[in-house]
Structure formats: C-alpha cells, structure tokens
Amino acid sequence: MARSKDFDEQEVLNKAVNLFWLKGYNGTSMQDLVDTLGISRSSLYDTYGDKHALYTKALESYQYAGNDQMCSIINNAPNAREGIKELLGFIANNLTQKGCFLVNAEVEVAPHDEVIGKMICEKDMQLEDIFYKAIKKGQDNGDITNQQDARALARFVSNAVKGMQVTAKSTTDRRMFDDIIDLTVKVLD
C-alpha cells in the first residue's frame, strides 16, 4: 500500500513557481527548494523528479493558470475589443508587480534547453490563439476592424505583449505600459 503524502502537491508546486521566478533556474539550489518547499529532498524527488522536472512542472502550472485567467477575461468582457484591452491591462498589472516568469525562462533557460524552448513557443502560440479568437469574434460582431487579417492582428497584439514582458525587465512605469496598450488597441479600430 502506497503511503499518502503529508503535503499538498499543488501548494508545493506554487511555492516552486515563486522560488524559480524570484531566483531563476540556475540561481535556485536543491537546498533552496527543500528549505522553501518545506518537504524533504526524498519527497521532492519522489513527487516531482529532479530540479529540471520540477522547473518544467512549475512552468506548466504557471502557464495553465495564466491561460485560464486570460480566457476568462476575454470571455467575460462586454465585447472583444474591451476584452483585449482588459487582458492587456491585466498583463501589464502583473508585469509591473513581478515581471514575467515565462520571459525569465525564455531568457535564462530556453536557449540551452529544448524542452523549455518548446514550452515557450507553445505558450506564445496559445496567447496568439486567444487573441485571434477574440479578434475574429470582434470582426464578426463589427467592433474590430475587418481591414486587417485577424491572424495578423493577433500576431501584432501578441508581439506587443512580448515587448511589454521584456520591457518589464527594466521598468515598471505603468504609464509606459498604458501608452503601449492604448496604441495597440487603436490598431483594432
């Protein structure tokens, strides 16, 4: 009979996300993980595997939670244009508070790690698809221009997000992000 775990796996994974986000992959030691997660080294290995496997699971968890939030914002907005604007504002709020865990991974780990690089590319495509669906719906409803291809607009908006994510590495000036959001949304007119 398997022994039950005396910790919440998702709670521990959330702590790992925050630690990797704060210290980066290379800056986080196994001892940091043991100390921060509050579980033994053997429990860590038994549950999550090695440091790389835990890092990958932490990125996946962050990615899925973010996608759910983004889809909810888009789906609950009064129209597609407002949904996109609200989503961009949500992203900017998060960036000005903590930066972006995925961009940290993209810069630090992805150039040398095919698994993480693939995850980042998939995340970028998922974000583009979220914007594409919203833009297409907005074009069908008449609140977003039909003058531009919906996929091209989605790529433009996604690129604006990527730019904001990188910019957040050097500034948290919300006015700068608001200017980017306002101009990006004007492209939808």
C-alpha positions in Angstrom: 0.0 0.0 0.0 1.4 3.4 -1.0 2.0 5.9 1.7 -0.1 9.1 1.4 1.7 12.4 1.1 1.6 14.7 4.0 1.7 17.8 1.8 -0.4 19.4 -0.9 1.3 18.9 -4.2 -0.2 22.0 -5.9 0.7 24.2 -2.9 4.3 23.0 -3.1 4.3 23.5 -6.8 3.1 27.1 -6.3 5.9 27.7 -3.9 8.3 26.3 -6.5 6.9 28.7 -9.1 7.5 31.7 -6.8 11.1 30.5 -5.9 12.1 29.9 -9.5 10.5 33.2 -10.5 12.5 35.0 -7.8 15.9 33.3 -8.2 15.8 31.8 -11.6 16.6 28.2 -12.5 20.3 28.5 -12.2 20.1 30.6 -9.0 17.9 28.0 -7.2 19.7 25.2 -5.5 18.3 21.9 -4.4 18.7 23.1 -0.8 16.7 26.3 -1.6 14.0 24.1 -2.9 14.0 21.8 0.2 14.0 24.9 2.5 11.3 26.8 0.7 9.0 24.0 -0.2 9.1 22.5 3.3 9.4 18.9 2.1 12.3 16.5 2.3 14.7 16.0 -0.5 13.4 12.4 -1.0 9.8 13.7 -1.1 10.8 16.2 -3.7 12.5 13.6 -5.9 9.7 11.1 -5.4 6.9 13.5 -6.2 8.4 15.9 -8.8 11.6 14.2 -10.0 14.8 16.2 -10.3 15.2 20.0 -10.4 14.6 20.2 -14.1 11.4 18.2 -13.9 10.2 20.4 -11.1 11.0 23.5 -13.1 9.2 22.2 -16.1 6.1 21.4 -14.0 6.3 24.8 -12.4 6.3 26.5 -15.8 3.4 24.3 -17.0 1.4 25.1 -13.8 2.1 28.9 -14.3 1.2 28.6 -18.0 -2.1 26.8 -17.4 -3.2 29.1 -14.6 -2.4 32.1 -16.8 -4.3 30.8 -19.8 -7.4 30.2 -17.7 -7.3 33.7 -16.4 -6.7 35.2 -19.8 -9.6 33.3 -21.4 -11.9 34.3 -18.5 -11.1 38.0 -19.0 -11.8 37.7 -22.7 -14.9 35.7 -22.3 -16.4 37.9 -19.6 -15.8 41.2 -21.3 -18.8 43.1 -22.9 -17.2 42.8 -26.3 -14.0 41.6 -28.0 -12.3 45.0 -28.2 -12.9 45.6 -24.5 -11.8 42.1 -23.6 -8.5 42.6 -25.4 -7.9 45.9 -23.7 -8.8 44.4 -20.3 -6.5 41.5 -20.9 -3.6 43.8 -21.9 -4.2 45.8 -18.7 -4.2 42.6 -16.6 -0.9 41.5 -18.2 0.6 45.0 -17.5 -0.6 44.9 -13.9 1.2 41.5 -13.4 4.3 42.7 -15.2 4.7 45.9 -13.1 4.4 43.8 -9.9 6.7 40.8 -10.6 7.8 40.7 -14.2 7.1 37.5 -16.2 8.2 34.0 -15.2 8.0 32.8 -18.8 10.2 35.6 -20.1 12.7 34.8 -17.3 12.6 31.1 -18.5 12.9 32.2 -22.1 16.0 34.3 -21.5 17.7 32.1 -18.9 16.9 28.5 -19.8 15.3 28.2 -23.3 18.4 29.0 -25.4 20.1 25.9 -23.9 17.1 23.6 -23.2 14.9 22.2 -26.0 12.1 21.2 -23.7 11.7 24.7 -22.1 12.2 26.3 -25.5 9.3 24.3 -26.9 7.1 25.2 -23.9 7.8 28.9 -24.5 6.9 28.6 -28.2 3.7 26.7 -27.3 2.8 29.4 -24.8 3.4 32.1 -27.4 1.1 30.3 -29.8 -1.6 29.8 -27.2 -1.6 33.6 -26.5 -1.8 34.3 -30.2 -4.7 32.0 -30.4 -6.5 33.6 -27.5 -6.1 37.0 -29.3 -7.0 35.5 -32.7 -10.3 34.1 -31.4 -11.2 37.3 -29.7 -10.3 39.4 -32.8 -12.2 37.1 -35.1 -15.3 37.3 -32.9 -14.9 41.1 -32.8 -14.6 41.3 -36.5 -17.7 39.1 -36.9 -19.6 41.4 -34.5 -18.3 44.6 -36.0 -16.4 46.0 -33.0 -12.9 45.3 -34.5 -11.8 46.3 -38.0 -12.1 44.0 -40.9 -9.4 45.9 -42.7 -6.7 43.7 -41.4 -6.4 39.9 -41.3 -7.4 38.5 -37.9 -4.3 36.3 -37.6 -2.0 39.2 -38.5 -3.7 41.4 -35.8 -3.4 38.6 -33.3 0.3 38.4 -34.0 0.7 42.1 -33.7 -1.1 42.2 -30.3 0.9 39.1 -29.1 4.1 40.9 -30.1 3.1 43.9 -28.1 2.7 41.7 -25.1 6.1 40.1 -25.7 7.5 43.7 -25.9 5.8 44.6 -22.6 7.2 41.4 -21.0 10.7 42.3 -22.0 10.3 46.0 -21.1 9.2 44.9 -17.6 12.8 43.6 -17.0 14.0 47.2 -17.0 11.0 49.4 -15.8 7.7 49.1 -14.0 6.4 52.5 -15.1 2.7 51.9 -15.6 2.3 54.9 -17.8 4.7 53.3 -20.4 2.6 50.2 -20.4 -0.7 52.2 -20.7 0.7 54.0 -23.8 1.6 50.7 -25.4 -1.9 49.3 -24.6 -3.7 52.4 -25.9 -1.8 52.3 -29.2 -2.2 48.5 -29.6 -5.9 48.7 -29.1 -6.2 51.6 -31.6 -4.9 49.2 -34.3 -8.1 47.2 -33.8 -10.2 50.3 -34.9 
